[in-house]
C-alpha cells in the first residue's frame, strides 16, 4: 500500500520541485506586488493595462490603442497578448500584479519544459535538473525579466516545443502539442523575438539532429508544427503580419558585442542590471549577461572529453550561436546574413543569441554529469546524493547571482490617480505613460516600439493639444465621446467643410454612416455638410475576422484528430 502511494504521488515530485524553484526565483517580484521595475516595465505594464481597460471598463474588444503616440494599433501589435492564458491572469490580477504572476508561471514552465526535453535527449533525471536550472535559471532570463522585457517570458515554450517534436516520433499527436506551443508564443506577447528565435534555434537543432540520427522525419515534424501553430494563431498572426510588413521594425545590421565583455557576460558573479559598462557599448548590461557557473563549465569539459559523440551536436550549436551573438564583426558574419532573413531585423541585439549558448553548454554538462555518476557509482556509494547536492548548489548560486537584479523591481511605486471620464491627449512623457493612462490621458510622446507610427496629434505652437481641428467650413462641436474603438461626435455645422480628428489614422477606421475617411497629416479626417448631426468613427483590426475563421477551423481539425479515430489515423499516415 505504501509503495502504491509512493508511485501514485511520484509523478508530482518533479513539477513540485520546479514550482518551488519558480516560487523562489519570482518571490522578489511577488513580494513587491504593486511596484513597477526599471527600464521597460512601465512600457509593458501600460501595454498590458490598456486591453484590460478596454474590456473591463469600456466593454470593447481591444482593437485600438488611443493612449500612445496619438493612437496606434493594439490587437495586431506583436507584444500585446489577448488570446493567451496569460491575459486571463491580467484580467484577474490587473496589469502590474498579473505580470508578476506571469513571471512565476513562466519560471515553472521553463524549468519543467527544459527538464522534459533533456530527458527526451536521454539524460538522467539528475542531469536533466542540472540542464533545467543552468538554462532557465541563468541571468539571461533574470536580467530580461528584471528589465521588464515581458515578451521574453514566452521563451518558456521553446523547450516544450522541442520536447514535443522529439516525442512525435513515438506518437504523431504530439505534433499538435508542438503546434500549440508555437501558437501560444504568437498569441501571447512573444510574437516577435521569442517566436523568431524559437523557430530559428529549433530549426538548427532539428537539422543537426536529423543528420545525426539519419532520420529526416523530424524535419517534417518541425515544418508541420510551425505551420499548424501559425494557422492556430492566425487570428493574431495574419493581422500582425500585414501590419508589420507595412511598418517593419528597424534593425541594427552593424551592431556587435565587444569581445572584451564576453568573459564577464558568461562568468562574472556581478550580473547586476545596472552594472556600469563605460563607453563603447550600444546597450546596457541586461542585454549581455548570460551567467554560467564555472562548475558547470568544468562538468561540460568532462562531457566533451568522455561523451563527445553525444555532445558534438551541442558543441556545434554553442559555437554557431556564440558567433551570431558577436554580431557584425565582418561583412560576412553570421549576424549580417541573419539580418537578411524576413522579420529578423527586429531582433536588433546580437547578444540575445547567448541564451542558446547557455542551453547548449548546459546539455553538454548534463552528459558530463551522467558520465561522472556512471563512472563513480561503483566506487562512491553516495555519488547520486553528491550530484543532487551539486545541482542544488548550482541552482542556489544562480539565484544569488540574479537576486540583485530581481530586487530592482521596487524601482517605482505608482500612485493612485484620478480617472477622468473625458479622454484627452497630452504631449506627455515617454517615461510617464502609465500615470497618464491611469488618468485616462494619452501621451503623444511614447516609448520606441510601443507604437508603430510616429507621434500624431494636433499641437499648436504654444504646445496646446487639440482633439479636433476644422480645416475648412464652420462647425460647432456640441459633444465628443472617445472610447478605444468608437469615437462619437455630436456636431452643429453651419456650412460644408472638412474636420481632422486628433486620432492617428490606421487602416481599419470607418464611419458608421458610410462617409469616406481619409488621412490628413497622419490623422483621421473627413468631410461634413450642414445636414450632419453626428459623426461616429469605429475601428476594427484589418484581417481580424479572416484570421479568426482560420483559427477556429484549425482548432476544429485539431479536435477531430484528437477525438475521432478515423481523423487520427489519417493524420498519422501523413508522416509515414
N, C-alpha and C positions, 0 to 999 in steps of 0.2 A: 504493500500500500504506500509506504514512504517513497519507494522507488518510482511508483506511478506518479505520485505528486511531483517529485523532482522532475520527471520527464515532461509533465504537463506544464510546469512553470519555467522550464529551462529556456524555452523559446523567447521568453520575455526578458531574459537576463541581458542579452546584448543590446536591444533597444533601450532597456532601463539604464545601462551604463552610459549609453550615448545621450540619453536625456539628461542624466546627471551632469555629464561633461558640458552639454549645451547650456544647462542652467548656470553652471559656474562661469562660463565664458560670457553669458548675456546678463548676469546678475548686476554688474555695474550699470548697465543700461536700465534695467528694470527698477533698481533702487532709486534712480533719478527719473522717475516716470514722467514728470511734467517738463523736463528740461530739453532744450534743443542743443545739439552738439555744434562743433565748429564747421567751417568750410561749407559744404553743400547741404548740411542738414536743413537750413532754413528753406532752401530751394525745394528739396524733396518733401519736406513736411507740407509746404504750401501746395505743391503739385498733388499730394495725396489728399489734402483737405478740400480742394476745390470740387472734385467729383462727389465727395461725401456731402458737401453743402448742396450741390445741385440736386441730389436725390432726396436727402432728408428734409431740406428746408424748402426748396423750390418744387420738389416732386417732378423733376425733369431728368431725362436721361442725359448723362454728361457728354454732350456732343462738342460744346464750345467753351472756351476759357476766356471770359471777359476781363480777367484780373491782371493779366501780364501783357505788357508792351502794347496796350490799346486793343487787345483782343487777339486770340490766336487759337489754333487747333487744340483740342483736348483729347478726344477719344482716339484719334489717329496718331497722337504723339507716342513714340515708341517707349517712352519712360513713364507712361501712365497706365496703371493696372485697373481693369474693371471686371472682365470675365475671368477672375482669378480667385482662388480660395483666400489669398492674402487680402483681397479687397473686402471680403466679409469681415476680416479682423478689423480693418479700418472703420467699417460701419459700426462695429460693436464697441470699439475702444477709442475711436477718434484717431486723427492723423498722428499725433505725437506718440501716444501710448500704443497704437496699432503697429507703428513701425518698430517700436521696441520689442513688442511681442513677436513680430516677424523675424527679428534677429534671433530670438530663442528657437523658433521653429526651423529656421534656416540652418543654424548650427547643428540641430538634431538631424535634419535630413542630410546635411553634408557629411557628418561623421558616419552615419549609418550607411548611406549610399556608397561611400568610399570603401567601407568595410565589406559590403556585399560584392562590389566589383573586385576587390582584392581576393576574396575567397574564390570568385569565379576564375581568377587567374591561376589558382592552385596554391595560394599561400595559406599557411595555417591560421587558426583563429588569432593567436597571439601576434603573429606578424601582420595580420590584417588590421589589428588595433593600432599597431605602430604606424602603418601607412595612413590610416584614417587621422590619427592625431597629428602626424607630421604635416600632412597636406592641408586639411581644413582647419587645423589649429595654428597654422603659420601666421606670421604677422602680415602676410599679404592680404588676407581677408580681414584681419583685425584692423589694419590701417584704413582699408577702404570703407569698412562699416563705420569706423570712428569718424571718418571724413564725410559721412553722410551719403556715400555712393550706394544708395539703395538698389539700383539696378544690379549691382554685383552680387546681391543676395541670391539671385537666380542661378548663379553657378552651382548652387546646391543640387540642381537637377542633372548636371553633367555626369557625375559618377553613376547615377541611376540609369541614364541613357546608355552609357557604356555597358553597364551590367545587363540591361535588358537585351542589348544587341547580342551579347555572348550567350545569354540564356535562350535566345531564339533558336539556337542550334538544337536545343532539346525539345522546344515547343514553339511553333511559329506564332502562337498567340501573344507571346512576349513582345512581338514587334508592335502590337497595339499599345502596350505599356510604354515602349520606347517612343512611339509617336506622341503619346500623351505627355511624356517628359518634354519633348520639343514644344508642344502646344502650350504647356504651362509657362515655359520661358517667354514665348511670344505674347501670350495673353496677360502675363504679368508685366512688370516694367523692365523686363530684360530683353526686349526685342531688338536692341541694338548690339552693344558689345558682348553680353553673355551669349546671345544667340549665334552671332557670327563666330566668336572664338570657340564655342562648344562644337559647332559644325566643323570648323577647321581642324581643331585638335582631334576630334573623333575621326575625321576623315584620314588624317595622317596615321593615327593609331590603327584603324581598321585596315588600311592599305598594307602597312607593315605586318600586321597580324595575319592577314590573308596570305601574304607571301611566305611568311614563316610556317604557317600551317598547311600551305599548298591547298587552300580551300577558299575559293573566291565567292562562295556563297555569302560570306559576311559582308562583302561589298554590296550585294543585292539587299541585304538586310538594312544596311546603312542608308542607301538611297531611298528605299521604300519608307523607312521610319521618318526620315526628314520630310519627304514629300507628303506622306499621310499626316504628319504633325502640322504642316503648313495648311493643309486642307481643313483639318480640325480647327485650326486657329484662323481660318480665312476671314471671319468676321472682323478680326483685328488686322491681320496681315495685309489684306488687299487694300483697304483704305490707307494704311500706313505706307505701303509700298508706293502707291500712287502719289501720296503727299511728298514722300522723301525723294522720289525721282524728279519732282518739280523743284524741291528746295533741299538739295543734298547738303549734308554736313561738310564743312571744310576740313580737309585732312592736314597732316604735317609730314609730308614725304621726306623732308630734310631733317626730321627730329632724330636724336641719337641719345644714347645713355653713356655718359662719361665713363670710360673704362676704370678710372681710379675709384669709382664708388662701388664697384662690384663686390669686393671683399666685405665691405660694411653692409651692403644690401642683404647679403646672404648669411653672414656670420656674426655681425655685431649684436651684442646684447642690447644696445641702445636703439630701440625701434620706436622711439617717441615720435608722435605725429608732428610735433613742432621742432624736431631736431634741426639745428642750423646746418645749412649746406654751403653757405658762402656764395660767391658769384660763379657764373658759367653754367648754371642749371636752368632748364626750362620749366621744371616742376619742383614741387616740394616733396618732402620725404615720403609721404604716403603713396607716391607713385613709384617708389624704388624699392622699399623694404619687402623682403620675402625670406624671412628668417628660416634657417635650417640649423638644427643643433649640431655642433661638431661631432658629438657621439654618433648621430645618425650618419654623418659622412663617413666615419670610420667603419661603421657596420656596412655601409654601401660599398666601400672599397673591398671588404671581405666578400661581399656578394659578387662583385665584378671578377675577383680572382678565382673564386671557387664555384661560382654558378653563372659563368659568363654566358653560356648558351641561353639560359633563362632571362638574363639581364640585357642582352645585346640590343633587343628592340627598344628597351627603355633608355639605354645609353644613346641611341640614335635620336630619340625624341628629346632627350635632355639637351643634347648638343644643338639640335635643329632649332628648338625654341629659345635656347640661350643666344644663338646667333641672331634670331629675329629680335630678341629683346635688346640687343646692342643698337638696333636702329640703323640709320643711314651712315655707314662708315665708308661706303663707296657707291658708285653709280649702279653697281650690280649686286648690292647687298640684298639679302632675303627681304628685308623691310621694304626696300624700294619696289621689288617685284610684288610683294604682298599688297602694297597700297594700290596696285593696279586692278585688284580683284573688285568686282562690283560691291559697293557698300562698305568696303573695309577701310576706306579713308576715315570713317567715323571713329575708328579705334584710337587714332591720334598718338597715343603714348606707347612707344615700343616696349618699355619695361613691363607693361601689363602682361606680356607673354611669360614672365618669370614664374607665374603660378604653375605652369606646366613643367618647368624645370624642377620645382619643388615636388610635384606629383611623381615625376619620373625617378628622382633620387629616392623618394620615399618608397617606391615599389622595389627599386634595386636593394634598398636597405632591408625591405621585407624578405627578399630572397636570402640576403646575407644573414639575417636573424634566424631564419629557418635552418640554414646550414649550421650555424653555431649550436642551435638547440639539438639538431640531429647528431652532430659530431660529438657533443659532450654529454648526451643523455645517458650513456653507459658509465661514464667516469664521474659525472657530477649529478647526484641523485636529485638535487633541487634546482636543476638548470631552468625548468619551466617557471618556477617561482621567482628565480632571479630575473628571467626575461620579463615576467609580468611587472616586477618591481621597476625594471629599467624603463619599460613602456610608460608606466605611471609617472616616473620622474620626468620623462620627456614631455608628457602632457602638462605636468605641473610647471616645468621650465618654460614651455610655450606660453602658458597663461601668465606667468610672472613677467615675461618679456612684453606681452601685449597689454598688461594691466595699466601702465601709464597712459597709453593711448585710449583705452576704454574709459578711463577716469575723466577724460576731457568732455564727456557727454554733458557735464554741468556748465557748459560754456555760456548758456543763456537761458534765463527763465522768463518765458513770455508772460506779460501781464495781461489781465483781463481787459478787453477793450469794449467800448460802447458800440453796439451794432447799429448802423444807420439803415433805415428801411430804403432810402433812396440811394441807389448806386451812382457813383461818380468816379471819373478818372482823376488822378493826381499825377504830377510829374514823378513824385515818389523817389525811392532809393532802392537800388538792386539788392542791398543788404538788409532791407527792412520790409520785405514784401509780405511776410506773414502777418505783421501787425496791421498793415493796410488791409489785407484780406479780412482779418477779424472785424475791421470797421466797415466792411463792405465797400472798400475803395480799391480801385485798380491802379497799379503802378505802371506808368509809361516807361519807366526805367526798370528793366528786368534782367535777371542773370542770363548769361550766354547759354544757349540751347534750351532754355525754358520756353522760348518762343521761336518759331521758325520764320518769322518775318521781322524786319526791323521795326523799331518802335513807331507806332502810327497813332496820331492824335491831333486834336485841334488846339494848338497852343499859340497864344498871342505873343507879341513882342515883350509884353510885361509878365510873361510866364503864367498867364491865366489860362486854365484848361476849360474849353467849352465842350458841351455834349452834342451840339449840332451847330451847323453854320448854313445860313441862307445865301447861296451863291447868286441867285437872281430871283426877282419877284418879291412879293410881300406875303408874309406868313407869320401868324402868332401861334406859338406852342402853348396849348392850354394845359397839357399834362404829358408826362412821359413815364413809362414803367419799364425799367431794364431788368431782365432776368437772363440767365445764361444763354438760353436758346431762343427766347422770344423778346422782342422789343416792340412795345406798343406806344404809339404817338397819337394823341388827340390834338388836332390842328384846326386852325381857322384861317385859311388863305383868303387874301383879297385880290390876288392875281395869280396867273400861272408863273411857275418858276422851277428852280432846282434846289434841293437840300442835300447837304452832306451830313451824315450821322457820325458821331465820334466812336465808331467801332471799326476794327480792322476788317478789310474785305478779304474774304476767302470764298472759294467755290463751295457752294452749299447753302449760301444765303438766298432766300427768296421772299417774295411778298405775297401775303395771303390773297390779295385781290388780283394777282397775276401781273401787276405792273412790272416793268423792266427795272432791274437793279444793275448798276454798273460801278466800276471802280474809279474813284477820283482821289488822287494823292494817297493811294493805299487804303482809302476808307470807302465804306458803303455809301452810295449816293443814288438818288432817284429824282424824277420829275414829279411835280404836283400841279393840280389845277384848282380852280375856285370851287369846284364841286366836292372836293375831298374833305372828309371829316376825320378820317382816321387812316393811319398807315401802320400796318403790323408786319414786322420782319421776323422770319423764322429761319433757324439754321438746323440742317441735318447733315452729318458727315457723308460726303460722297462715297458711293460704293458700299455703304454700311449694309443695306438690305441684301445686296448681291452676296456679300461675304457671309451674312447671317444664314442665308439659304444654303450655301455651300457647306458651312459648318454643321448645320442641322442634318443635312443629307449624309455627310461624312460620319457624324455621330450615329445615325441610324444604321449605316453599314457596319460600323464597329459593333453595335449591339447585336445585329443579326449574326455576325461572325462568332461572337461570344456565346450566344444563347440558342442559335439554330444550327443543328449538326450539319445539315447539308451545306450551309454557307461556310461553316468552319472547315469542312472537307475541301471545298473548292478553294478556299484561301490557302490551305496547306499545299495544294497541288501547284500553286504558282511558283513555289520555291524549290520544287523537286528537280 
